């Protein structure tokens, strides 16, 4: 088995948990993993052993005798004609999707496959050549270029869950007799019985109602041809009659348009009211329940008890104290090398620098960068191998340009907000005249808060994102 770009996979035993790119299942530490480092492509041992199954594992129970051979996209004689020199470039072959019930409408299943190919495989030169019923299933043939065989086969396997019909998976087979496939002829559109389709939609019915209710414009009666009138007079009078009939039956007046506008507004208003009414009822029920919860004895949860939601910090580690003489690209390259050296089988989702200042002109690099993983479990495994928890030095040293770089878990959004609140409180206190000549200090550890001459004047409980001023400074507020 190879990766999607045709590279061979290397076999190894995992040191850190990974995710299989085929089944998307977790591969535990110590298990066998097959990997392509160049493409960052991982395959568990179970999927690797099933390499011969190039199509969905759930396939219809067809007869042993199929229309074509069961090996998908095998090297068979191309179906294109021409000289041997152009064969490698222009040659085509045919494969088929099968698994459709034999009673399926050929036009329907051909249109279905044509739409799927357009939606999922737009980069390939594919053409539906028709359908045929063989044994117990209908087949739909698809012509493809021989030069695209390898990439097409990989893409079909990657999108294997997409090839379904009526809840059942379809399979794929090569075709040696493409002339057996018949392309169905599109049916001519038929006019359904009943009222005219011009009045079938709600908008058309509104137009019809407006014109039926509105009085046609009045026109003077066309005089009759006088006695002895010539052919020219007869032609003119006939033309006047046609014009009068057109203006009284087909002409749209300003009054018609105004009536239609008012009628359309009324119809739209009624539709909106009907659609929104159930939602308004549900909102009222939810408000009633919310009022009951807020007025009851329910305790408000602290931020630490609330769900993590989508805070990316739980999936990140941070490289701190990076030498200032390293440029942005140089830092990212050094971090990539460190991860490849110690965590070759761990998939890295993102690597980026931290900046400070306003965008764009005031931005500058900080001495920190982060690595983001697919989930918090992978981060926990990486941090466990790196070590350095609770103030201890890192087990896996990280040295950039001769300087030791610390690796820690990223600060969560809540922790950043809590620290920012303490700093803002310290700034407010320093600007107050009552602290002139006194020491204002932020206490991040232990009892969190801000002290003035070692006396707490701003406190922050463990379930608070901000905090409050106390004592003689209780009149102050955070900006």
C-alpha positions as MATLAB code, in Angstrom:
seq = 'XXXXXXXXXXXXXXXXXXXXXXXXXXXXXXXXXXXXXXXXXXXXXXXXXXXXXXXXXXXXXXXXXXXXXXXXXXXXXXXXXXXXXXXXXXXXXXXXXXXXXXXXXXXXXXXXXXXXXXXXXXXXXXXXXXXXXXXXXXXXXXXXXXXXXXXXXXXXXXXXXXXXXXXXXXXXXXXXXXXXXXXXXXXXXXXXXXXXXXXXXXXXXXXXXXXXXXXXXXXXXXXXXXXXXXXXXXXXXXXXXXXXXXXXXXXXXXXXXXXXXXXXXXXXXXXXXXXXXXXXXXXXXXXXXXXXXXXXXXXXXXXXXXXXXXXXXXXXXXXXXXXXXXXXXXXXXXXXXXXXXXXXXXXXXXXXXXXXXXXXXXXXXXXXXXXXXXXXXXXXXXXXXXXXXXXXXXXXXXXXXXXXXXXXXXXXXXXXXXXXXXXXXXXXXXXXXXXXXXXXXXXXXXXXXXXXXXXXXXXXXXXXXXXXXXXXXXXXXXX';
ca = [
       0.000    0.000    0.000;
       1.184    3.538   -0.775;
       0.136    7.029    0.253;
      -2.129    9.173   -1.909;
       0.897   10.458   -3.822;
       2.382    7.019   -4.489;
       5.108    6.984   -1.820;
       5.971    3.810    0.075;
       4.926    3.626    3.741;
       7.466    2.967    6.510;
       6.520    0.573    9.300;
       7.235    1.519   12.915;
       5.889    1.210   16.451;
       4.246    4.296   17.884;
       5.798    6.219   20.756;
       2.981    8.761   20.844;
      -0.688    8.258   20.040;
      -1.675    9.080   16.412;
      -4.721    9.044   14.129;
      -5.168    6.793   11.070;
      -5.851    8.759    7.878;
      -7.937    5.916    6.433;
     -10.372    4.947    9.200;
      -9.730    8.076   11.341;
      -9.384    5.868   14.380;
      -6.865    6.403   17.169;
      -3.652    4.373   17.071;
      -2.367    3.738   20.584;
       1.206    3.885   21.822;
       3.121    0.692   20.979;
       0.863   -0.213   18.049;
       2.178   -0.671   14.515;
       1.822    2.356   12.229;
       2.615    2.716    8.526;
       3.657    6.277    7.669;
       4.758    8.529    4.817;
       6.801   11.334    6.384;
       6.851   13.411    3.203;
       3.046   13.583    2.942;
       2.302   13.271    6.695;
       0.117   10.247    5.901;
      -0.546    7.610    8.621;
      -2.234    4.208    8.225;
      -2.963    1.780   11.060;
      -1.947   -1.863   10.696;
      -5.529   -3.036   10.237;
      -6.187   -0.708    7.303;
      -2.779   -1.530    5.836;
      -3.648   -5.244    5.748;
      -6.865   -4.400    3.906;
      -4.877   -2.647    1.148;
      -6.344   -4.885   -1.541;
      -9.789   -3.413   -0.879;
      -9.566   -0.308   -3.000;
     -13.300    0.332   -2.823;
     -15.853    0.536    0.011;
     -15.702   -2.416    2.340;
     -19.482   -2.707    2.296;
     -20.420   -3.838   -1.235;
     -23.503   -5.447   -2.735;
     -23.691   -9.193   -2.686;
     -23.282   -9.702   -6.415;
     -22.742  -12.933   -8.325;
     -19.312  -14.483   -8.551;
     -19.600  -14.017  -12.323;
     -19.468  -10.295  -12.847;
     -19.641   -8.261  -16.028;
     -15.902   -7.581  -15.757;
     -13.001   -8.548  -13.600;
     -13.262   -7.698   -9.923;
      -9.806   -6.074   -9.592;
     -10.402   -2.343   -9.871;
      -8.434   -0.345  -12.484;
      -6.043   -3.175  -13.314;
      -3.640   -2.689  -16.196;
      -5.671   -3.903  -19.160;
      -5.458   -3.147  -22.829;
      -6.554    0.462  -23.450;
      -9.755    0.986  -25.372;
      -8.511    4.039  -27.305;
      -7.397    3.709  -30.879;
      -4.357    5.342  -32.446;
      -0.657    4.873  -32.859;
       1.475    3.451  -30.096;
       3.248    6.786  -29.739;
       0.109    8.593  -28.657;
      -1.369    5.698  -26.738;
       0.271    6.627  -23.424;
      -1.157   10.140  -23.580;
      -4.600    9.777  -25.156;
      -5.535    6.178  -24.294;
      -8.728    5.623  -22.312;
     -10.212    2.804  -20.307;
     -13.601    2.210  -18.730;
     -14.631    1.257  -15.235;
     -18.140    0.832  -13.873;
     -20.063    1.519  -10.703;
     -22.253   -1.435   -9.849;
     -24.652   -2.298   -7.071;
     -27.733   -0.554   -8.453;
     -30.929   -2.646   -8.393;
     -31.502   -4.202  -11.794;
     -34.880   -2.424  -12.006;
     -33.210    0.984  -11.733;
     -34.060    3.592  -14.355;
     -30.921    3.864  -16.579;
     -31.450    7.583  -17.081;
     -31.699    8.176  -13.324;
     -28.578    6.246  -12.347;
     -26.539    7.691  -15.236;
     -27.549   11.223  -14.221;
     -26.719   10.402  -10.589;
     -23.197    9.200  -11.413;
     -22.693   12.149  -13.778;
     -23.594   14.570  -10.963;
     -21.359   12.784   -8.438;
     -18.411   12.864  -10.825;
     -18.954   16.571  -11.439;
     -19.201   17.322   -7.701;
     -16.447   15.078   -6.323;
     -14.010   14.497   -9.218;
     -13.959   17.762  -11.203;
     -10.198   17.535  -11.838;
     -10.412   14.325  -13.883;
     -11.452   13.768  -17.508;
     -14.424   11.452  -16.953;
     -17.409   10.619  -19.157;
     -20.465    8.470  -18.441;
     -20.887    6.106  -21.414;
     -24.155    4.443  -20.406;
     -25.711    1.675  -18.338;
     -26.222   -2.071  -18.625;
     -27.896   -4.756  -16.515;
     -25.793   -7.836  -15.823;
     -26.721  -10.673  -13.482;
     -28.581   -9.079  -10.541;
     -27.282   -5.511  -10.758;
     -27.237   -2.491  -13.020;
     -23.848   -1.037  -13.963;
     -22.942    2.516  -15.021;
     -19.825    2.820  -17.197;
     -17.336    5.691  -16.881;
     -14.542    6.433  -19.356;
     -11.257    7.804  -17.950;
      -7.744    8.566  -19.182;
      -5.045    5.956  -18.586;
      -2.620    8.689  -17.542;
      -4.911    9.496  -14.589;
      -5.280    5.914  -13.371;
      -3.219    6.083  -10.200;
      -4.506    9.428   -8.922;
      -8.094    8.573   -9.899;
      -7.994    5.250   -8.057;
      -6.633    6.949   -4.928;
      -9.322    9.644   -5.083;
     -12.123    7.132   -5.576;
     -10.924    5.216   -2.541;
     -10.603    8.403   -0.502;
     -14.227    9.300   -1.325;
     -15.508    5.742   -0.933;
     -18.260    6.774    1.485;
     -19.771    9.029   -1.210;
     -20.620    6.275   -3.682;
     -24.039    5.206   -2.453;
     -27.462    4.633   -3.957;
     -30.613    4.307   -1.850;
     -28.516    3.775    1.284;
     -26.377    0.982   -0.181;
     -22.698    1.260   -1.092;
     -21.644    0.936   -4.714;
     -18.608   -1.015   -5.870;
     -16.284   -0.439   -8.831;
     -14.960   -2.816  -11.475;
     -12.923   -2.537  -14.657;
     -14.662   -2.968  -18.026;
     -13.364   -5.000  -20.947;
     -16.470   -4.665  -23.151;
     -17.534   -0.999  -23.093;
     -19.680   -1.514  -26.187;
     -22.240   -3.318  -23.983;
     -23.142   -0.048  -22.247;
     -26.048    1.930  -23.717;
     -26.411    5.652  -23.094;
     -30.088    6.395  -22.297;
     -31.820    9.067  -24.362;
     -33.189   12.019  -22.320;
     -36.977   12.039  -22.231;
     -38.927   14.851  -23.788;
     -40.587   17.087  -21.163;
     -44.294   16.455  -20.687;
     -46.927   18.961  -19.660;
     -48.596   17.779  -16.450;
     -52.393   17.595  -16.406;
     -54.375   20.270  -14.597;
     -54.072   24.023  -14.634;
     -51.513   25.801  -16.781;
     -47.981   25.746  -15.313;
     -47.963   29.518  -15.741;
     -50.391   29.660  -12.817;
     -48.973   26.714  -10.836;
     -46.661   28.714   -8.537;
     -47.942   31.031   -5.766;
     -46.445   34.106   -7.462;
     -48.124   33.253  -10.753;
     -51.460   32.838   -8.991;
     -51.067   36.280   -7.424;
     -50.487   37.809  -10.867;
     -53.518   36.006  -12.265;
     -55.717   37.170   -9.382;
     -54.611   40.803   -9.765;
     -55.425   40.850  -13.478;
     -58.772   39.182  -12.945;
     -59.793   41.744  -10.324;
     -58.396   44.853  -12.068;
     -60.604   46.570  -14.620;
     -59.036   46.729  -18.101;
     -58.272   50.147  -19.564;
     -61.091   51.651  -21.634;
     -60.499   52.301  -25.284;
     -62.707   54.130  -27.825;
     -64.692   51.847  -30.035;
     -63.198   51.236  -33.466;
     -65.551   52.610  -36.123;
     -66.918   50.367  -38.813;
     -65.796   50.617  -42.400;
     -67.903   53.230  -44.219;
     -69.699   52.365  -47.433;
     -67.451   52.592  -50.406;
     -64.314   52.318  -48.260;
     -61.196   51.074  -49.970;
     -58.746   48.315  -48.990;
     -56.380   50.741  -47.250;
     -59.109   51.965  -44.900;
     -60.072   48.363  -44.149;
     -56.459   47.518  -43.229;
     -56.174   50.559  -40.942;
     -59.407   49.769  -39.112;
     -58.361   46.119  -38.690;
     -55.044   47.242  -37.199;
     -56.845   49.616  -34.825;
     -59.044   46.731  -33.706;
     -56.007   44.546  -32.943;
     -54.327   47.357  -31.031;
     -57.470   47.988  -28.998;
     -57.808   44.296  -28.165;
     -54.155   44.082  -27.108;
     -54.341   47.164  -24.868;
     -57.508   45.972  -23.128;
     -56.334   42.371  -22.550;
     -52.522   42.284  -22.449;
     -51.304   45.747  -21.503;
     -49.936   46.142  -17.948;
     -50.818   49.487  -16.407;
     -49.428   51.351  -13.424;
     -52.582   50.450  -11.497;
     -51.950   46.749  -12.232;
     -48.385   46.968  -10.929;
     -49.455   48.799   -7.776;
     -52.150   46.219   -7.082;
     -49.666   43.406   -7.631;
     -47.164   45.081   -5.290;
     -49.711   45.398   -2.486;
     -50.945   41.840   -3.005;
     -47.370   40.500   -2.967;
     -46.583   42.336    0.275;
     -49.659   40.817    1.873;
     -48.738   37.305    0.728;
     -45.138   37.647    1.939;
     -46.267   39.046    5.292;
     -48.645   36.123    5.810;
     -45.955   33.588    4.922;
     -43.447   35.166    7.303;
     -46.008   35.250   10.113;
     -46.856   31.591    9.558;
     -43.178   30.573    9.507;
     -42.216   32.623   12.564;
     -45.226   31.786   14.735;
     -43.902   28.373   15.949;
     -40.496   29.919   16.658;
     -42.077   32.703   18.710;
     -43.976   30.120   20.725;
     -40.775   28.181   21.430;
     -38.979   31.388   22.408;
     -41.727   32.224   24.894;
     -41.469   28.738   26.417;
     -37.670   29.052   26.693;
     -37.961   32.495   28.287;
     -40.404   31.132   30.841;
     -38.034   28.303   31.720;
     -35.050   30.676   31.886;
     -36.928   33.026   34.225;
     -37.775   30.066   36.440;
     -34.125   29.002   36.593;
     -32.832   32.505   37.297;
     -35.407   33.192   39.997;
     -34.942   29.788   41.615;
     -32.140   28.440   43.746;
     -29.919   27.429   40.833;
     -26.301   28.331   41.588;
     -24.432   30.228   38.913;
     -21.528   28.137   37.649;
     -18.031   29.580   37.756;
     -16.094   29.827   34.502;
     -13.959   26.818   35.463;
     -17.109   24.648   35.597;
     -18.382   25.774   32.229;
     -17.724   23.825   29.010;
     -14.432   24.385   27.213;
     -16.268   25.148   23.979;
     -13.770   25.762   21.181;
     -10.805   27.310   23.011;
      -7.804   26.199   20.878;
      -5.426   26.605   23.856;
      -6.405   23.133   25.103;
      -4.772   21.692   21.953;
      -1.589   23.802   22.002;
       1.877   23.834   23.518;
       3.931   27.037   23.703;
       7.657   27.502   23.081;
       8.748   30.337   25.423;
      11.927   32.429   25.741;
      12.865   32.044   22.077;
      16.059   34.052   21.303;
      15.206   37.512   20.033;
      17.755   37.302   17.202;
      15.726   34.539   15.470;
      13.436   35.672   12.670;
       9.830   34.503   12.228;
      10.605   31.896    9.560;
      13.734   30.709   11.383;
      11.679   30.056   14.527;
       9.058   28.029   12.686;
      11.753   25.955   10.957;
      13.467   25.237   14.293;
      10.172   24.158   15.892;
       9.368   21.888   12.924;
      12.778   20.226   13.233;
      12.259   19.703   16.974;
       8.843   18.074   16.419;
      10.127   15.836   13.612;
      13.073   14.726   15.761;
      11.110   13.805   18.892;
       7.542   13.314   17.600;
       7.844   12.052   14.051;
       4.504   10.216   14.166;
       2.466   13.031   15.711;
       0.366   15.051   13.313;
       0.894   18.778   13.804;
      -2.102   20.875   12.883;
      -0.474   24.328   12.966;
       2.741   26.141   13.929;
       2.741   29.926   14.334;
       4.406   32.829   16.126;
       2.798   35.062   18.735;
       2.757   38.769   17.915;
       1.994   41.871   19.942;
       0.809   45.331   18.991;
      -1.848   46.602   16.612;
      -2.170   45.272   13.084;
      -0.500   45.958   10.723;
       2.155   48.585   11.431;
       2.407   48.162   15.183;
       2.916   44.391   15.112;
       6.123   42.832   16.435;
       7.310   39.335   17.345;
       7.136   38.137   20.917;
       9.525   35.530   22.304;
       6.872   32.797   22.060;
       5.367   30.508   19.400;
       2.884   27.656   19.528;
       2.239   24.200   18.082;
      -1.387   23.062   17.739;
      -2.471   19.406   17.620;
      -5.698   17.735   16.516;
      -7.045   17.370   20.066;
      -6.172   17.825   23.744;
      -5.340   14.130   24.215;
      -2.437   14.367   21.752;
      -1.175   17.495   23.509;
      -1.267   15.725   26.873;
       0.803   12.826   25.489;
       3.364   15.230   23.999;
       3.692   17.221   27.235;
       4.092   13.997   29.222;
       7.048   13.000   27.033;
       8.596   16.482   27.154;
       8.245   16.651   30.950;
       8.827   19.790   32.931;
       5.518   19.889   34.806;
       5.093   21.944   38.003;
       8.318   23.900   37.594;
      10.552   20.909   36.833;
      13.006   21.141   33.892;
      12.028   19.623   30.556;
      13.085   16.017   29.955;
      13.443   16.656   26.213;
      15.631   19.733   25.989;
      14.889   22.357   23.360;
      17.817   24.598   22.365;
      17.604   27.294   19.685;
      20.808   29.156   18.734;
      22.483   28.033   21.961;
      19.626   29.187   24.217;
      17.305   26.858   26.156;
      13.646   27.277   25.213;
      10.871   26.353   27.653;
       7.905   24.290   26.441;
       4.661   24.581   28.394;
       0.943   24.101   27.934;
      -0.708   27.112   26.301;
      -2.664   29.457   28.542;
      -6.396   29.104   28.108;
      -8.547   32.019   27.063;
      -9.954   32.253   30.595;
      -6.472   32.344   32.128;
      -5.430   35.108   29.732;
      -8.504   37.138   30.652;
      -7.886   36.647   34.384;
      -4.268   37.780   34.111;
      -5.286   40.754   31.970;
      -7.814   41.784   34.633;
      -5.087   41.810   37.293;
      -2.829   43.953   35.102;
      -5.639   46.409   34.371;
      -6.396   46.649   38.079;
      -2.734   47.405   38.800;
      -2.762   50.163   36.159;
      -5.885   51.709   37.706;
      -4.279   51.664   41.167;
      -1.010   53.191   39.945;
      -2.986   56.049   38.396;
      -4.804   56.737   41.702;
      -3.385   59.524   43.860;
      -3.830   57.422   47.002;
      -1.053   55.018   45.934;
       1.571   57.713   45.333;
       4.869   56.589   46.852;
       3.519   53.082   47.541;
       4.368   49.685   45.979;
       1.660   48.261   43.718;
       2.243   44.576   42.952;
       0.302   41.927   41.010;
       0.022   38.557   42.781;
      -0.486   35.817   40.152;
       0.143   32.817   42.453;
      -1.627   31.763   45.633;
      -4.227   34.357   46.590;
      -4.604   36.132   43.263;
      -5.048   39.871   43.299;
      -3.210   43.215   43.531;
      -1.542   44.533   46.673;
      -0.551   48.022   47.792;
       2.307   47.830   50.283;
       1.524   44.084   50.720;
      -2.151   44.731   51.516;
      -4.725   43.262   49.125;
      -6.865   45.995   47.562;
      -8.061   43.966   44.536;
      -9.058   40.299   44.833;
      -9.878   37.646   42.278;
     -11.587   34.380   43.250;
     -10.974   31.153   41.335;
     -14.369   31.368   39.608;
     -13.989   34.991   38.480;
     -12.701   36.334   35.185;
     -12.329   39.907   36.502;
     -12.384   40.522   40.260;
     -13.240   43.471   42.512;
     -11.578   46.348   44.360;
     -11.885   46.150   48.164;
     -11.122   48.167   51.278;
     -10.544   51.890   50.743;
     -10.313   51.347   46.993;
     -13.783   49.774   46.610;
     -14.908   52.887   44.725;
     -12.663   52.017   41.756;
     -13.814   50.110   38.683;
     -11.971   48.237   35.936;
     -12.005   49.968   32.528;
];
